[in-house]
Amino acid sequence: MYSTLKEVLKEANDLNMAVGAFNTHNLEMLPAIIKAAVKEKTPVIVQTSCGTANYIGHKNLVSICKSMADEYGAEVVLHLDHAKDYDEIRKAIDAGYSSVMFDGSSLPLKENILGTKRVVAYAKKYGVSVEAELGTVGGTEDGIAVAQDEVRYTDPADAVEFVKQTGIDALAVAIGTNHGQYKSKTNINFERLKEIKDVVDIPLVIHGGTGVKEEDVKKVIDLGIRKFNVGTELLVGWNRESKACYDEHKENISNRENVVPCLNVIEEIVSRKIKLFKNID
């Protein structure tokens, strides 16, 4: 079933678990992500950046997600991640994406509210879910870097006003995670997350999930995290395996011999993450 973010996060909330949101960086990764979710019997959120969507083609991504959802009986959400440009968001919605994120986190609160409301108004006409971000997550996402001195934790009082004014379906929070972090692990501000959970009644989202310690995953899920973003770990896993394969094989070997091992790596990572996100004792 081709689903929306709102639908799968409602189920996650009822079951006190998180749904994995995995960034596909090319077309080949997409089936491996969905097959892993099928194996683990969970919904899955396939994410693309605007750059990846334009590279692969929005309608190509929509068609494959819908086709694989039908073929495998999977519950698949196709989500546009970290879009700052309204026209890019409209392009994704018009092509058939079931979920979008407007990232106005670098804007003043009032401008973030205004921009988010505009996206929500357009998305709701097509039954598309909307995620937004409040506060500033550090690190690098799709080539855009945020310095540590620019990181701002999500303010709980602002979160209440933001959710009330915008009508979003999910809120990405800044609680210490960083985009692109994979060589070290982050220290999460659990107290701040609890303060947000206590006053906001919609699903919360972790960005920079690669850098979260495995032992912290259950803690943040118990504190309201329902969507867990993973992108860097997939990219690093693919690139390392790809380099090893291309270094080992001759130039005239079928490219499948270089790509299939990378797909196996992606499927293994996604399966392992989903097991964590199920939050089973």
SERO-4910 file (N, C-alpha, C, O; in steps of 0.05 Angstrom, whole numbers):
BEGIN
 pado doro    nc1    nc2    nc3   cac1   cac2   cac3    cc1    cc2    cc3    oc1    oc2    oc3
  Met    A     17    -24      0      0      0      0     17     25      0     36     27     16
  Tyr    A     11     44    -17     25     69    -18     12     87      3    -11     95      0
  Ser    A     27     95     24     15    107     47     26    136     51     44    145     37
  Thr    A     14    149     70     23    176     78     38    174    104     36    154    119
  Leu    A     53    195    110     68    196    135     49    195    159     54    182    179
  Lys    A     28    210    157      8    212    178     -3    184    185     -6    177    209
  Glu    A     -8    168    165    -19    141    170      0    123    184     -7    109    204
  Val    A     25    122    175     44    103    187     53    112    214     60     95    231
  Leu    A     54    138    219     63    148    245     41    145    266     47    142    290
  Lys    A     16    144    258     -6    139    277     -3    110    287     -6    106    311
  Glu    A      2     92    269      7     64    278     31     62    296     30     48    317
  Ala    A     52     76    289     77     75    305     71     86    333     82     76    353
  Asn    A     55    107    335     48    118    361     32     99    378     37     96    402
  Asp    A     13     85    365     -3     66    379     14     43    390      7     32    411
  Leu    A     35     36    376     52     13    383     78     21    398     94      4    405
  Asn    A     81     47    403    105     58    416    131     48    402    148     36    415
  Met    A    132     54    376    155     47    360    161     70    342    147     90    342
  Ala    A    182     68    326    189     88    306    190     75    278    196     51    276
  Val    A    183     90    258    185     80    231    211     91    219    217    114    221
  Gly    A    226     73    207    251     81    195    247     97    169    231     89    152
  Ala    A    261    119    167    260    136    143    288    136    131    307    147    142
  Phe    A    291    123    107    317    117     96    320    133     70    304    131     51
  Asn    A    342    148     69    348    163     45    359    145     23    380    133     27
  Thr    A    346    145      0    357    131    -23    374    152    -38    365    174    -45
  His    A    399    144    -44    417    163    -58    419    157    -88    431    172   -103
  Asn    A    407    135    -96    405    129   -124    382    110   -128    369    102   -109
  Leu    A    375    104   -153    352     87   -159    356     58   -149    337     45   -141
  Glu    A    381     49   -150    386     21   -142    381     15   -113    372     -7   -106
  Met    A    385     35    -95    381     30    -67    352     25    -60    345     11    -41
  Leu    A    334     37    -75    305     37    -68    293      9    -64    281      5    -43
  Pro    A    297    -10    -83    285    -36    -78    297    -50    -53    283    -64    -39
  Ala    A    323    -46    -48    335    -59    -25    323    -48      1    319    -64     20
  Ile    A    317    -23      2    304    -11     26    276    -23     30    269    -31     52
  Ile    A    261    -25      9    233    -35     11    234    -65     18    218    -74     34
  Lys    A    252    -80      5    253   -109     11    260   -114     40    250   -133     52
  Ala    A    277    -98     51    285   -101     80    260    -96     98    256   -111    117
  Ala    A    244    -76     91    220    -70    106    200    -93    104    187   -100    124
  Val    A    198   -105     80    180   -127     77    188   -151     94    172   -163    107
  Lys    A    214   -156     95    225   -178    111    219   -173    141    214   -192    156
  Glu    A    220   -148    149    216   -141    177    187   -136    184    180   -130    207
  Lys    A    169   -138    164    140   -135    168    133   -107    180    115   -105    197
  Thr    A    146    -86    170    140    -59    180    136    -40    156    146    -46    134
  Pro    A    122    -18    161    121      3    141    149     15    137    167     11    154
  Val    A    153     29    115    179     42    111    175     69     98    157     72     81
  Ile    A    192     88    105    192    114     92    216    116     75    239    116     85
  Val    A    212    119     49    234    123     30    237    154     27    218    167     19
  Gln    A    261    164     32    265    193     31    284    200      8    302    184      1
  Thr    A    279    223     -4    298    234    -23    303    263    -17    285    277     -7
  Ser    A    327    272    -22    332    301    -22    321    312    -48    314    297    -66
  Cys    A    319    338    -50    310    351    -75    330    344    -97    322    339   -120
  Gly    A    356    343    -90    376    337   -110    373    309   -122    375    305   -146
  Thr    A    368    289   -104    364    262   -113    339    259   -129    338    245   -149
  Ala    A    318    272   -121    292    271   -135    295    282   -163    284    270   -182
  Asn    A    309    304   -166    313    315   -193    331    298   -210    329    297   -234
  Tyr    A    350    285   -197    369    268   -211    356    243   -222    359    235   -245
  Ile    A    339    229   -205    326    205   -213    301    211   -229    294    197   -249
  Gly    A    286    231   -221    261    238   -233    238    232   -213    235    209   -204
  His    A    223    252   -206    202    249   -186    182    227   -193    175    210   -177
  Lys    A    173    227   -218    153    208   -227    164    179   -228    150    160   -223
  Asn    A    190    177   -234    202    150   -233    202    139   -205    195    116   -201
  Leu    A    208    156   -185    208    147   -157    181    140   -148    177    119   -135
  Val    A    161    156   -155    133    150   -148    124    124   -160    112    108   -146
  Ser    A    130    120   -185    121     96   -199    133     71   -186    119     51   -182
  Ile    A    159     72   -180    172     48   -168    161     42   -140    157     19   -133
  Cys    A    158     63   -124    147     59    -97    119     47    -98    113     29    -82
  Lys    A    102     58   -115     75     47   -117     75     18   -127     61      1   -117
  Ser    A     92     13   -147     93    -14   -159    103    -34   -139     92    -56   -137
  Met    A    124    -27   -124    135    -46   -105    117    -50    -81    115    -71    -69
  Ala    A    103    -28    -73     84    -31    -51     62    -51    -58     54    -67    -42
  Asp    A     53    -50    -83     32    -68    -92     44    -97    -95     31   -116    -87
  Glu    A     67    -99   -107     79   -125   -112     85   -140    -86     80   -164    -85
  Tyr    A     96   -126    -66    105   -140    -42     85   -137    -19     89   -149      3
  Gly    A     63   -123    -23     44   -118     -1     57   -101     21     50   -104     45
  Ala    A     74    -83     13     89    -66     32     74    -40     37     58    -31     19
  Glu    A     78    -28     60     67     -2     65     90     18     62    109     19     78
  Val    A     89     34     40    112     51     32    103     80     31     83     87     19
  Val    A    118     97     44    115    126     42    138    137     26    161    130     30
  Leu    A    133    155      7    154    169     -8    154    198      1    135    212     -2
  His    A    177    205     13    178    231     28    201    248     17    223    239     13
  Leu    A    194    273     12    215    293      4    227    305     29    213    317     45
  Asp    A    253    302     32    267    310     56    280    337     53    292    343     33
  His    A    278    354     74    292    379     76    289    397     52    309    408     41
  Ala    A    265    401     44    260    420     21    255    448     32    239    452     50
  Lys    A    270    467     22    268    495     30    253    512     10    245    534     16
  Asp    A    251    502    -14    239    517    -36    211    507    -42    206    484    -47
  Tyr    A    192    526    -41    163    519    -45    158    506    -72    142    487    -74
  Asp    A    172    515    -92    168    504   -119    177    475   -120    165    458   -134
  Glu    A    199    468   -106    208    440   -105    188    423    -91    183    400    -99
  Ile    A    175    433    -70    155    418    -56    130    413    -73    120    391    -74
  Arg    A    122    434    -88     99    431   -106    105    411   -127     87    395   -135
  Lys    A    130    411   -137    137    392   -158    134    363   -148    125    346   -163
  Ala    A    143    358   -124    141    331   -112    112    323   -108    104    301   -114
  Ile    A     96    341    -97     68    335    -92     53    330   -118     38    311   -120
  Asp    A     58    347   -138     45    343   -164     53    317   -178     37    306   -193
  Ala    A     77    307   -172     86    282   -184     75    258   -169     75    236   -180
  Gly    A     65    262   -145     53    239   -130     67    231   -105     60    210    -93
  Tyr    A     86    247    -95     98    241    -68     75    241    -48     56    257    -50
  Ser    A     77    224    -28     56    222     -7     63    238     18     46    240     36
  Ser    A     87    249     19     96    264     43    118    283     35    135    277     18
  Val    A    118    306     48    139    326     43    148    339     69    133    339     89
  Met    A    173    349     69    183    364     92    190    392     83    206    395     64
  Phe    A    179    412     96    188    439     92    207    446    114    201    444    137
  Asp    A    232    453    106    253    459    126    256    489    127    272    501    112
  Gly    A    243    502    146    246    530    151    261    535    177    258    556    189
  Ser    A    277    515    185    290    517    211    310    539    214    317    548    236
  Ser    A    321    549    191    340    571    192    326    598    193    340    619    196
  Leu    A    300    599    191    285    624    191    276    632    219    275    615    236
  Pro    A    270    657    223    257    665    248    231    650    251    219    642    232
  Leu    A    222    647    276    198    631    282    174    639    265    161    622    253
  Lys    A    169    665    263    145    674    249    147    667    219    127    659    207
  Glu    A    171    670    207    174    663    179    172    633    174    161    624    154
  Asn    A    182    618    194    180    589    192    150    581    192    142    563    177
  Ile    A    135    593    210    106    587    212     92    594    185     77    579    175
  Leu    A     98    618    175     85    627    150     92    608    127     74    601    111
  Gly    A    117    601    124    125    583    102    113    556    105    105    544     85
  Thr    A    113    546    130    102    519    134     72    519    129     62    500    117
  Lys    A     57    539    137     28    541    132     22    540    103      3    528     94
  Arg    A     38    553     87     34    554     58     37    526     46     21    518     29
  Val    A     57    511     55     61    484     46     38    466     55     28    450     39
  Val    A     30    468     80      8    452     90    -17    456     74    -31    437     67
  Ala    A    -23    482     68    -47    488     53    -47    474     26    -68    464     17
  Tyr    A    -24    474     12    -23    461    -14    -23    431    -11    -37    417    -26
  Ala    A     -8    420      8     -6    391     11    -33    378     18    -40    357      8
  Lys    A    -48    391     36    -73    380     45    -93    377     23   -110    359     24
  Lys    A    -92    393      2   -110    390    -20   -107    364    -35   -125    354    -48
  Tyr    A    -83    352    -32    -77    327    -46    -74    303    -26    -65    282    -34
  Gly    A    -80    308     -1    -78    286     19    -49    279     26    -44    257     35
  Val    A    -31    298     22     -3    294     27      5    303     56     -4    325     64
  Ser    A     20    287     70     29    294     97     52    314     96     66    317     76
  Val    A     54    329    118     75    350    120     91    347    146     79    346    168
  Glu    A    117    346    144    135    348    166    149    375    165    154    385    144
  Ala    A    155    386    188    170    411    189    190    409    212    190    391    228
  Glu    A    209    428    213    230    428    233    231    454    248    228    475    237
  Leu    A    236    451    274    238    474    292    264    470    308    268    449    320
  Gly    A    280    491    310    307    488    320    326    482    297    317    479    275
  Thr    A    351    480    304    371    475    282    389    451    288    403    451    308
  Val    A    387    431    271    404    407    273    431    413    260    432    425    239
  Gly    A    453    405    273    479    410    263    488    391    241    472    374    232
  Gly    A    512    394    231    523    376    211    518    385    183    511    409    178
  Thr    A    520    367    164    517    373    135    496    355    123    496    331    126
  Glu    A    477    368    109    456    354     95    454    363     66    450    387     61
  Asp    A    458    345     47    457    351     19    475    375     11    467    392     -4
  Gly    A    499    375     23    518    395     17    516    421     32    533    439     29
  Ile    A    495    424     49    491    449     65    500    443     94    489    426    107
  Ala    A    521    458    103    532    454    129    521    474    149    517    497    143
  Val    A    517    464    174    509    481    196    530    479    218    535    457    229
  Ala    A    543    501    224    565    501    244    553    497    272    530    503    277
  Gln    A    570    486    289    560    480    317    551    505    331    532    503    348
  Asp    A    562    528    326    553    552    340    527    563    329    515    582    340
  Glu    A    517    550    307    490    558    296    469    538    305    445    542    299
  Val    A    476    517    319    457    497    328    439    508    350    450    521    369
  Arg    A    413    505    348    394    514    368    375    491    375    362    480    357
  Tyr    A    374    484    400    355    464    409    326    474    405    321    498    406
  Thr    A    308    456    400    280    463    397    269    474    424    273    461    445
  Asp    A    256    497    423    244    508    447    216    497    450    199    500    432
  Pro    A    209    485    474    183    473    477    160    493    474    139    486    462
  Ala    A    163    517    484    141    537    481    137    544    452    115    547    443
  Asp    A    159    547    437    157    553    409    144    529    394    128    533    375
  Ala    A    150    505    403    139    481    390    108    481    393     94    474    374
  Val    A     98    488    416     69    489    420     56    508    401     36    501    388
  Glu    A     67    532    399     56    552    381     58    544    352     40    548    336
  Phe    A     81    532    345     87    524    317     67    503    308     55    505    286
  Val    A     63    482    324     44    461    317     16    472    315      1    464    297
  Lys    A      8    489    334    -19    500    334    -24    517    309    -46    516    298
  Gln    A     -5    532    301     -8    551    279     -7    537    252    -20    547    233
  Thr    A      8    516    249     14    505    223     -3    481    215     -9    477    192
  Gly    A    -11    464    234    -26    440    228    -10    418    215    -20    402    200
  Ile    A     16    417    221     34    397    210     27    369    222     14    367    242
  Asp    A     37    348    208     33    321    217     56    309    234     52    290    249
  Ala    A     80    321    231    103    311    247    122    334    250    125    351    233
  Leu    A    136    334    273    155    356    279    183    344    283    187    328    301
  Ala    A    202    354    267    230    346    271    242    365    292    239    389    291
  Val    A    255    353    312    265    368    335    296    367    335    309    348    327
  Ala    A    307    389    346    336    391    349    342    386    378    336    402    396
  Ile    A    355    363    384    360    355    411    389    345    414    395    331    433
  Gly    A    406    352    395    434    345    397    445    328    375    469    323    374
  Thr    A    428    318    357    438    301    335    449    319    313    444    343    312
  Asn    A    465    306    295    477    321    273    475    305    247    478    281    247
  His    A    468    320    226    468    307    199    496    298    192    516    313    197
  Gly    A    498    275    179    524    267    169    543    255    189    566    248    181
  Gln    A    535    253    214    553    243    235    554    212    234    534    199    237
  Tyr    A    578    201    229    580    172    229    606    161    242    608    138    249
  Lys    A    626    179    245    651    170    257    650    171    287    667    159    301
  Ser    A    631    185    298    627    187    327    597    186    333    581    186    314
  Lys    A    590    185    358    562    184    366    555    209    382    572    221    396
  Thr    A    530    217    380    521    242    392    512    239    421    505    217    429
  Asn    A    511    261    435    500    261    462    473    275    461    471    299    456
  Ile    A    452    260    465    424    271    462    416    284    488    422    275    510
  Asn    A    401    306    485    390    320    508    363    309    513    342    318    503
  Phe    A    362    288    530    337    274    535    318    292    551    293    290    547
  Glu    A    328    308    568    311    326    583    295    345    565    271    349    569
  Arg    A    309    356    545    295    374    526    274    358    510    252    369    505
  Leu    A    281    334    502    261    318    487    236    312    504    214    314    494
  Lys    A    240    306    529    217    301    547    200    326    550    175    325    550
  Glu    A    213    349    552    198    375    554    181    380    530    159    389    532
  Ile    A    192    373    506    176    376    482    153    357    481    131    364    474
  Lys    A    159    331    487    138    310    486    115    317    505     92    312    498
  Asp    A    121    329    528    101    335    548     81    357    538     59    358    549
  Val    A     89    373    519     71    395    510     62    393    482     45    409    473
  Val    A     73    374    466     65    372    438     53    344    433     63    324    443
  Asp    A     30    344    419     16    318    416     17    306    388     -1    291    381
  Ile    A     37    313    372     41    301    346     67    285    346     84    290    363
  Pro    A     70    267    327     95    251    326    120    268    322    119    288    308
  Leu    A    141    260    336    166    275    335    186    259    318    184    234    315
  Val    A    205    274    306    224    262    287    253    268    294    259    290    303
  Ile    A    269    248    292    298    250    296    312    252    268    308    234    251
  His    A    327    273    264    345    275    241    373    270    250    380    274    273
  Gly    A    390    259    231    417    252    239    417    226    255    433    223    273
  Gly    A    400    207    247    397    182    262    422    164    262    425    148    280
  Thr    A    439    167    241    463    151    240    480    155    264    493    136    273
  Gly    A    481    179    275    498    185    297    487    179    325    500    185    345
  Val    A    463    167    326    451    160    352    461    133    362    461    114    347
  Lys    A    469    132    387    479    107    399    456     87    400    433     94    405
  Glu    A    462     62    394    441     41    394    426     40    421    402     36    422
  Glu    A    441     44    443    428     42    469    409     66    475    393     65    493
  Asp    A    412     87    458    395    111    462    369    110    445    351    125    449
  Val    A    368     91    426    345     89    408    319     85    424    300     99    420
  Lys    A    319     65    442    295     59    458    287     83    475    264     89    478
  Lys    A    307     97    486    301    120    503    286    142    488    266    153    498
  Val    A    295    148    464    282    169    449    255    161    439    237    177    436
  Ile    A    252    135    432    225    126    423    206    128    447    183    136    443
  Asp    A    214    120    470    197    122    494    190    151    500    171    157    515
  Leu    A    206    170    489    201    198    494    188    212    470    189    236    466
  Gly    A    175    195    452    158    207    432    169    207    403    155    216    385
  Ile    A    193    197    399    203    197    371    189    175    356    189    152    364
  Arg    A    177    182    333    162    163    317    173    159    289    166    141    275
  Lys    A    191    177    280    204    175    254    234    179    259    242    198    271
  Phe    A    249    160    248    278    160    253    292    161    226    292    142    211
  Asn    A    305    183    220    319    187    195    347    174    194    363    178    213
  Val    A    352    159    173    379    147    169    386    152    140    373    143    122
  Gly    A    408    166    136    418    171    109    447    165    105    456    151     87
  Thr    A    463    177    123    493    176    120    503    147    122    521    140    107
  Glu    A    492    131    140    501    103    143    497     87    117    514     70    110
  Leu    A    475     93    103    471     79     78    491     88     57    502     72     42
  Leu    A    495    114     56    514    125     36    542    115     41    556    107     22
  Val    A    551    115     66    578    106     72    581     76     66    601     67     55
  Gly    A    560     60     74    561     32     69    562     25     40    578      8     32
  Trp    A    546     39     24    546     35     -5    574     42    -17    585     26    -32
  Asn    A    584     65    -10    609     75    -22    633     57    -15    650     52    -31
  Arg    A    633     48     10    656     30     18    655      4      3    676     -6     -7
  Glu    A    631     -8      1    629    -34    -13    634    -30    -43    646    -47    -55
  Ser    A    624     -9    -54    627     -3    -82    656      0    -89    666    -11   -109
  Lys    A    671     15    -72    700     19    -78    714     -8    -77    732    -13    -93
  Ala    A    708    -24    -57    721    -50    -55    716    -68    -79    734    -81    -90
  Cys    A    691    -67    -89    683    -84   -112    697    -74   -137    708    -90   -153
  Tyr    A    696    -48   -142    709    -37   -166    739    -40   -166    752    -43   -187
  Asp    A    751    -39   -142    780    -43   -140    788    -72   -146    809    -78   -156
  Glu    A    770    -91   -138    776   -119   -141    771   -130   -169    786   -147   -178
  His    A    750   -121   -182    741   -133   -207    754   -120   -232    763    -98   -231
  Lys    A    754   -136   -253    764   -126   -278    744   -107   -291    721   -107   -284
  Glu    A    755    -91   -310    738    -70   -322    715    -81   -338    694    -69   -340
  Asn    A    718   -105   -350    698   -116   -368    678   -135   -354    663   -149   -368
  Ile    A    678   -136   -328    659   -152   -313    632   -139   -313    630   -114   -314
  Ser    A    610   -155   -312    583   -143   -311    581   -124   -287    591   -131   -265
  Asn    A    568   -102   -291    566    -83   -269    549    -94   -246    551    -84   -223
  Arg    A    533   -114   -251    518   -127   -230    536   -137   -208    530   -137   -184
  Glu    A    560   -146   -216    579   -157   -197    589   -136   -177    598   -143   -155
  Asn    A    587   -111   -185    595    -89   -168    572    -77   -152    576    -66   -131
  Val    A    548    -79   -164    525    -66   -151    511    -84   -131    503    -75   -110
  Val    A    507   -110   -138    492   -128   -121    504   -130    -92    488   -129    -73
  Pro    A    530   -131    -89    541   -131    -61    534   -105    -46    530   -106    -22
  Cys    A    532    -83    -60    524    -58    -47    495    -59    -38    488    -49    -17
  Leu    A    478    -71    -54    450    -74    -47    447    -92    -22    430    -87     -5
  Asn    A    464   -113    -20    463   -130      3    470   -114     28    459   -119     50
  Val    A    490    -96     26    497    -79     48    474    -61     57    468    -59     81
  Ile    A    461    -49     37    438    -31     43    416    -47     57    405    -38     77
  Glu    A    409    -70     47    388    -86     59    395    -94     87    377    -94    105
  Glu    A    420   -101     92    428   -108    119    426    -85    139    416    -88    161
  Ile    A    435    -61    130    434    -38    148    405    -31    154    398    -26    177
  Val    A    387    -30    134    359    -23    138    346    -44    156    331    -36    174
  Ser    A    351    -70    152    339    -90    170    348    -86    199    332    -88    217
  Arg    A    374    -81    202    384    -78    230    372    -54    243    365    -54    267
  Lys    A    369    -32    228    357     -8    240    328    -12    246    318     -3    268
  Ile    A    313    -25    229    285    -29    233    281    -46    259    262    -41    274
  Lys    A    298    -66    263    296    -82    287    298    -65    312    283    -69    331
  Leu    A    316    -45    311    319    -27    334    295     -9    337    285     -5    359
  Phe    A    284      0    314    262     19    315    236      6    324    217     20    333
  Lys    A    234    -20    322    210    -34    332    206    -31    362    184    -33    372
  Asn    A    229    -26    375    228    -20    404    216    -44    420    199    -40    438
  Ile    A    226    -68    414    217    -92    428    237    -99    450    261   -100    445
  Asp    A    227   -102    474    244   -109    497    255   -137    494    270   -146    511
***
